[in-house]
Amino acid sequence: MAKMSLIVIDSFGIGAMEDCEQYVPSDCKANTYKHIREVMKENLQIPFMYSSGLGTLIDNNPEPQNAYGYAKLAHHGADTYLGHQEIAGSCPKKSNKRLMIDIHEELKKALEKSGYTVSYPLEDCPVLLVNNAAVVADNLESAVGNIINVTADFKKMPFDEVKELGRTVRENVDTTRVIAFGGPYTSIEHILSCVQQKNTKQWGVDTPKANVYGEGYNVFHMGYGVDIARQFPMIAAAHQLKVYRLGKTADVLHGKGPANPIVNTTELLQTVSEAYREESGAAAFLVNIQETDLAGHAEDTQWYAALLNEIDKWLRETFIPQMAKEDILIVMADHGNDPTIGHSNHTREFVPIMVFGDRVNPVSIGERSTMADVGATLCDFFNLPPTAEGESFLNEILNRST
């Protein structure tokens, strides 16, 4: 039974997109891969990925023996969650920046109309307390105005109810994301004690201090204008295709089936290999290697290079030798995070696409206008209905005679 796998090396961009000036002008000098290579020199050892398309894309080397290309980001900005919604086949709409100080009154009315009890728990503060169990406020960790958080005490509001509250908030705001989350080992009183003001008009919960993370923590991300039902994982679930979501895909992609949000790269790669070896049926594996992104945020070029070395060795020595003749693997990124350009944020870069398998032709799939082409290709491979957006490149890469 055929398997198809997607491995996303989080933040591994290959050069700034043409429209970077419209977003963050400093990103226009970004090239995550090339700059890591220049800094690390011989300490970056990724011969497999280099010979599989990176060398062709960056240095105009001869064509590799596998399919390769690169993709633009169709979503606005450079975001892991939004990027994965796009990869899965549904490009998020252009959002707007909103702060609670500007929207709290209308949002309170909308929540009350939906049957919630809503109050202002703190004087002269625009955060909302819902059913005395969850706080609706600005996200303090992201760019100002991008995200509204729903932070809950699971002892007073179970996670399923928190998700429903999050969906209601999502219906009434046009920010990039709404994130509903919480934990059973905090209290609504402690969550409220962690509300603080940041950047003058930004009011939110300091979530690391709020004790929501750790055992029992759960989170639900909701993008703006995202058609979740027409993304590959949900289409697969509706047609009883088993889909593994391993690494950060367990957090940022909606779906059913085995899910494990492993962060440590060594543990994640071992888990992927074991699950792949043990799976005897048709299945898809969706994997995000998160630590490369963390290294980018830390502006730690040495750590980033060490992770790339580990991934390259695992691909060539462990994972690809495991693949059956009919299996296909796609390796790509979701955006950039150049650790060398003076800031720790994601960078708006093109992303590489490398495709492997005995039946895969050594062809260029060129520049893809959206990463959603990957989700469309996954659906095509498993003969599923098409994703909301994207064009499959399966016929371009597949050798039907083998």
C-alpha positions as CSV (number, residue, x, y, z in Angstrom):
1,M,0.0,0.0,0.0
2,A,1.5,3.3,-1.1
3,K,2.6,6.0,1.3
4,M,3.3,9.7,0.7
5,S,5.2,11.8,3.1
6,L,5.8,15.5,3.5
7,I,8.7,16.8,5.6
8,V,8.7,20.5,6.3
9,I,12.0,21.9,7.5
10,D,10.6,24.8,9.3
11,S,12.0,28.2,8.2
12,F,14.5,26.8,5.6
13,G,14.1,29.6,3.0
14,I,16.2,30.1,-0.1
15,G,16.0,33.8,-0.8
16,A,13.7,36.8,-0.4
17,M,10.6,37.1,-2.4
18,E,10.1,40.0,-4.8
19,D,7.4,41.5,-2.6
20,C,9.4,41.6,0.6
21,E,9.5,45.4,0.5
22,Q,5.8,45.5,1.1
23,Y,6.1,43.5,4.3
24,V,9.4,43.9,6.1
25,P,12.0,45.7,4.0
26,S,14.9,44.2,6.0
27,D,13.8,40.8,4.7
28,C,14.9,41.7,1.2
29,K,18.5,40.6,2.1
30,A,17.4,37.3,3.6
31,N,18.5,34.0,2.3
32,T,18.4,31.5,5.2
33,Y,20.2,28.6,3.5
34,K,22.9,30.6,1.6
35,H,23.8,32.7,4.7
36,I,24.1,29.7,7.0
37,R,26.3,28.1,4.4
38,E,28.5,31.2,4.2
39,V,28.9,31.5,7.9
40,M,29.4,27.9,8.7
41,K,31.4,26.9,5.7
42,E,32.7,23.3,6.0
43,N,30.7,22.8,9.2
44,L,27.5,22.6,7.1
45,Q,27.5,19.2,5.7
46,I,24.3,18.5,3.7
47,P,25.5,16.7,0.5
48,F,22.2,14.9,0.0
49,M,19.9,17.9,-0.1
50,Y,22.5,19.9,-2.0
51,S,22.7,17.3,-4.8
52,S,18.9,17.0,-4.7
53,G,18.0,20.5,-5.8
54,L,19.6,23.1,-3.5
55,G,22.7,23.2,-5.5
56,T,20.7,23.6,-8.7
57,L,18.5,26.3,-7.3
58,I,21.3,28.3,-5.6
59,D,24.4,27.6,-7.6
60,N,23.0,26.6,-11.0
61,N,24.4,23.1,-10.6
62,P,23.4,20.3,-13.0
63,E,19.9,18.9,-12.7
64,P,19.5,16.4,-9.8
65,Q,18.2,12.8,-10.2
66,N,14.9,13.7,-8.5
67,A,12.1,16.2,-9.0
68,Y,12.7,19.7,-7.6
69,G,11.5,23.2,-7.7
70,Y,10.5,26.0,-5.4
71,A,7.4,27.9,-4.3
72,K,6.2,31.3,-3.4
73,L,4.3,32.1,-0.3
74,A,0.7,33.0,-1.3
75,H,-0.3,33.9,2.2
76,H,0.5,37.4,3.4
77,G,3.7,37.5,5.5
78,A,5.7,34.5,6.7
79,D,3.9,32.5,9.3
80,T,4.2,28.8,10.3
81,Y,0.5,28.3,11.0
82,L,-0.7,30.2,7.9
83,G,2.0,28.6,5.8
84,H,0.8,25.1,6.8
85,Q,-2.8,26.0,6.0
86,E,-1.5,27.0,2.6
87,I,0.6,23.8,2.2
88,A,-2.5,21.8,3.1
89,G,-4.4,23.4,0.3
90,S,-6.3,26.5,1.6
91,C,-4.6,29.9,1.3
92,P,-5.6,32.3,4.1
93,K,-7.2,35.6,3.2
94,K,-5.5,38.9,3.9
95,S,-6.1,39.8,7.5
96,N,-6.1,43.0,9.4
97,K,-4.3,44.1,12.5
98,R,-6.7,44.5,15.5
99,L,-6.2,45.2,19.2
100,M,-8.7,44.5,21.9
101,I,-8.7,48.2,22.8
102,D,-10.3,48.8,19.4
103,I,-12.7,45.8,19.1
104,H,-13.6,44.8,22.7
105,E,-17.1,46.5,22.7
106,E,-18.3,44.9,19.5
107,L,-16.8,41.6,20.4
108,K,-18.5,41.6,23.8
109,K,-21.8,42.2,22.2
110,A,-21.2,39.4,19.7
111,L,-20.3,36.9,22.4
112,E,-23.3,37.9,24.6
113,K,-25.5,37.4,21.5
114,S,-24.1,33.9,21.3
115,G,-25.2,33.2,24.8
116,Y,-22.0,33.8,26.8
117,T,-21.7,35.8,30.0
118,V,-19.0,38.5,29.4
119,S,-17.5,41.0,31.8
120,Y,-14.6,43.3,32.2
121,P,-12.6,41.8,35.0
122,L,-10.0,44.6,35.3
123,E,-10.6,48.3,35.6
124,D,-9.6,50.4,32.5
125,C,-8.5,47.2,30.7
126,P,-10.1,46.0,27.4
127,V,-9.7,42.2,28.1
128,L,-12.9,40.2,28.4
129,L,-13.7,37.5,30.9
130,V,-16.1,34.8,29.5
131,N,-18.2,32.6,31.7
132,N,-15.7,33.3,34.5
133,A,-13.5,30.7,32.8
134,A,-11.6,32.2,29.9
135,V,-9.9,35.5,29.0
136,V,-10.1,37.0,25.5
137,A,-7.2,39.3,25.0
138,D,-4.3,40.3,22.7
139,N,-1.5,37.9,22.0
140,L,1.7,39.4,23.5
141,E,4.2,37.1,21.7
142,S,3.3,37.8,18.0
143,A,3.5,41.0,16.0
144,V,1.2,43.6,17.4
145,G,-2.4,43.1,16.3
146,N,-1.9,39.8,14.6
147,I,-3.6,37.4,17.0
148,I,-6.4,37.3,19.6
149,N,-5.9,34.7,22.4
150,V,-8.5,32.8,24.3
151,T,-6.8,31.6,27.5
152,A,-8.8,29.2,29.6
153,D,-8.9,27.4,32.9
154,F,-9.9,23.9,31.8
155,K,-11.3,23.1,35.3
156,K,-14.0,25.7,34.6
157,M,-14.3,25.4,30.8
158,P,-13.4,22.0,29.1
159,F,-11.2,22.2,26.0
160,D,-14.1,21.4,23.6
161,E,-16.0,24.4,25.0
162,V,-12.9,26.6,24.7
163,K,-12.7,25.6,21.0
164,E,-16.3,26.6,20.5
165,L,-15.7,30.0,22.2
166,G,-12.6,30.4,20.0
167,R,-14.7,29.7,16.9
168,T,-17.2,32.4,18.0
169,V,-14.3,34.9,18.5
170,R,-12.9,33.8,15.1
171,E,-16.3,34.6,13.4
172,N,-16.2,38.2,14.7
173,V,-12.6,39.3,14.2
174,D,-10.4,39.5,11.1
175,T,-7.0,39.1,12.7
176,T,-4.5,36.7,11.2
177,R,-5.2,34.1,13.9
178,V,-7.3,33.3,16.9
179,I,-5.7,30.8,19.3
180,A,-7.8,29.0,21.9
181,F,-5.8,27.2,24.6
182,G,-5.4,26.5,28.3
183,G,-4.6,23.9,30.9
184,P,-5.9,22.2,33.9
185,Y,-3.2,23.2,36.3
186,T,-3.8,26.9,36.4
187,S,-6.8,29.0,37.6
188,I,-8.8,31.8,36.1
189,E,-7.7,34.0,39.0
190,H,-4.0,33.3,38.2
191,I,-4.6,33.9,34.5
192,L,-6.1,37.2,35.3
193,S,-3.2,38.1,37.5
194,C,-0.9,37.6,34.5
195,V,-2.7,40.2,32.3
196,Q,-0.3,43.0,31.4
197,Q,0.0,46.0,29.1
198,K,2.6,45.9,26.3
199,N,3.4,48.3,23.5
200,T,1.1,51.0,24.9
201,K,-2.3,49.8,23.7
202,Q,-1.7,46.0,23.7
203,W,-3.4,44.1,26.6
204,G,-3.0,40.4,27.1
205,V,-2.0,37.4,29.3
206,D,1.6,36.7,29.8
207,T,1.1,33.0,29.0
208,P,4.4,31.6,30.2
209,K,3.6,33.0,33.6
210,A,0.0,31.8,33.5
211,N,0.9,28.1,34.0
212,V,-1.2,27.0,31.1
213,Y,1.7,25.1,29.4
214,G,2.8,21.6,30.4
215,E,0.8,18.5,31.2
216,G,-2.8,18.7,30.0
217,Y,-2.1,21.8,27.8
218,N,-4.2,21.9,24.6
219,V,-4.3,24.4,21.8
220,F,-6.5,25.1,18.8
221,H,-5.4,27.5,16.0
222,M,-7.9,29.2,13.7
223,G,-6.7,31.2,10.7
224,Y,-8.6,33.9,8.8
225,G,-10.4,32.8,5.7
226,V,-9.1,29.2,5.9
227,D,-11.3,26.5,4.5
228,I,-10.2,23.7,6.8
229,A,-12.7,21.1,5.4
230,R,-11.0,21.4,2.0
231,Q,-7.4,20.9,3.2
232,F,-5.7,17.6,2.6
233,P,-5.7,16.2,6.2
234,M,-9.5,16.8,6.6
235,I,-10.3,15.5,3.1
236,A,-8.2,12.4,3.9
237,A,-10.1,12.0,7.2
238,A,-13.4,12.2,5.5
239,H,-12.3,9.3,3.2
240,Q,-10.8,7.2,5.9
241,L,-7.2,7.7,4.8
242,K,-4.8,7.4,7.7
243,V,-2.8,10.6,8.2
244,Y,0.1,11.0,10.7
245,R,0.8,14.5,12.0
246,L,4.2,14.5,13.7
247,G,6.2,17.4,15.1
248,K,4.6,20.8,14.8
249,T,2.1,19.7,12.2
250,A,0.2,18.1,15.2
251,D,-0.4,21.7,16.4
252,V,-0.8,23.7,13.2
253,L,-2.7,21.3,10.9
254,H,-6.3,20.1,11.7
255,G,-7.1,16.5,11.1
256,K,-7.6,13.1,12.6
257,G,-5.3,10.1,13.2
258,P,-2.0,9.7,15.0
259,A,-0.6,13.1,16.2
260,N,2.5,13.8,18.3
261,P,3.9,17.4,18.6
262,I,7.5,16.3,19.3
263,V,9.9,19.2,19.3
264,N,13.3,17.5,19.7
265,T,14.6,16.7,16.2
266,T,16.4,13.5,17.1
267,E,13.3,12.1,18.9
268,L,11.0,13.3,16.1
269,L,13.1,11.7,13.3
270,Q,13.3,8.4,15.2
271,T,9.5,8.5,15.7
272,V,8.9,9.1,12.1
273,S,11.1,6.2,11.0
274,E,9.5,3.8,13.5
275,A,5.9,4.8,12.5
276,Y,6.7,4.6,8.8
277,R,8.3,1.1,9.3
278,E,5.4,-0.2,11.3
279,E,2.6,1.2,9.0
280,S,1.6,-1.5,6.5
281,G,-1.4,0.3,4.9
282,A,-1.8,3.3,2.7
283,A,-1.0,6.4,4.7
284,A,0.2,10.0,4.6
285,F,2.9,11.3,6.9
286,L,2.9,15.1,7.6
287,V,6.0,16.1,9.5
288,N,7.3,19.5,10.7
289,I,10.8,19.8,12.0
290,Q,10.4,22.7,14.4
291,E,13.9,23.1,15.9
292,T,15.3,24.8,12.7
293,D,12.8,27.6,13.3
294,L,13.7,27.8,16.9
295,A,17.4,28.1,15.9
296,G,16.4,30.9,13.5
297,H,14.5,32.7,16.3
298,A,17.6,32.3,18.5
299,E,19.8,33.7,15.7
300,D,22.0,30.6,16.4
301,T,23.6,29.7,13.1
302,Q,25.7,26.9,14.6
303,W,22.6,25.2,16.0
304,Y,20.7,25.6,12.7
305,A,23.6,24.0,10.8
306,A,23.9,21.1,13.2
307,L,20.2,20.4,12.7
308,L,20.4,20.5,8.9
309,N,23.4,18.1,9.1
310,E,21.3,15.7,11.2
311,I,18.3,16.0,8.8
312,D,20.4,15.4,5.7
313,K,22.1,12.3,7.2
314,W,18.7,10.9,8.3
315,L,17.2,11.4,4.9
316,R,19.9,9.7,3.0
317,E,20.8,6.9,5.5
318,T,17.6,6.1,7.2
319,F,14.3,7.4,5.8
320,I,14.7,7.1,2.0
321,P,16.1,3.6,2.2
322,Q,12.9,2.7,4.0
323,M,10.7,3.8,1.2
324,A,8.9,1.2,-0.9
325,K,9.0,1.4,-4.7
326,E,5.6,3.1,-4.9
327,D,6.2,5.6,-2.1
328,I,6.8,9.4,-2.6
329,L,8.5,11.9,-0.3
330,I,8.3,15.7,-0.5
331,V,10.9,17.8,1.4
332,M,10.2,21.5,1.6
333,A,10.1,24.6,3.9
334,D,7.3,26.9,4.9
335,H,9.1,30.3,5.0
336,G,12.5,31.6,6.0
337,N,14.1,32.6,9.3
338,D,17.6,33.9,8.4
339,P,19.6,33.9,11.6
340,T,22.3,36.3,10.2
341,I,20.4,39.5,9.2
342,G,20.0,41.2,12.6
343,H,16.5,40.2,13.8
344,S,14.9,37.0,15.1
345,N,11.7,37.0,13.1
346,H,10.5,34.9,10.2
347,T,11.6,36.1,6.8
348,R,9.5,36.1,3.6
349,E,11.5,33.8,1.4
350,F,10.9,31.3,-1.4
351,V,11.0,27.7,-0.2
352,P,12.6,24.7,-1.9
353,I,10.7,21.6,-3.0
354,M,12.5,18.3,-3.4
355,V,10.6,15.1,-4.4
356,F,11.9,11.6,-4.0
357,G,10.8,8.1,-4.9
358,D,11.6,5.3,-7.4
359,R,8.7,6.4,-9.6
360,V,9.7,10.1,-9.5
361,N,11.2,11.5,-12.7
362,P,14.2,13.8,-12.5
363,V,12.4,16.9,-13.6
364,S,12.0,20.5,-12.6
365,I,8.5,21.6,-11.5
366,G,9.7,25.2,-11.7
367,E,8.3,28.0,-9.6
368,R,5.0,27.2,-8.0
369,S,2.8,30.2,-7.4
370,T,1.6,28.8,-4.1
371,M,2.6,26.1,-1.6
372,A,-1.0,24.8,-1.9
373,D,0.2,22.8,-4.9
374,V,1.7,20.4,-2.4
375,G,-1.7,19.7,-0.7
376,A,-3.2,19.3,-4.1
377,T,-0.6,16.8,-5.1
378,L,-1.2,14.8,-1.9
379,C,-4.9,14.6,-2.7
380,D,-4.1,13.6,-6.3
381,F,-1.7,10.8,-5.2
382,F,-4.4,9.2,-3.0
383,N,-7.2,9.8,-5.6
384,L,-9.1,12.1,-3.2
385,P,-11.2,15.2,-4.0
386,P,-9.2,18.3,-4.7
387,T,-8.1,20.8,-2.1
388,A,-9.7,24.3,-2.0
389,E,-6.6,25.7,-3.9
390,G,-3.5,24.6,-5.6
391,E,-2.6,22.6,-8.7
392,S,-1.2,19.1,-8.4
393,F,2.2,18.5,-10.0
394,L,1.8,14.7,-9.7
395,N,1.6,14.1,-13.5
396,E,4.8,16.2,-14.0
397,I,6.9,14.1,-11.6
398,L,5.4,10.6,-11.8
399,N,6.8,7.9,-14.0
400,R,3.7,5.8,-14.8
401,S,5.7,3.0,-16.5
402,T,7.3,1.8,-13.3
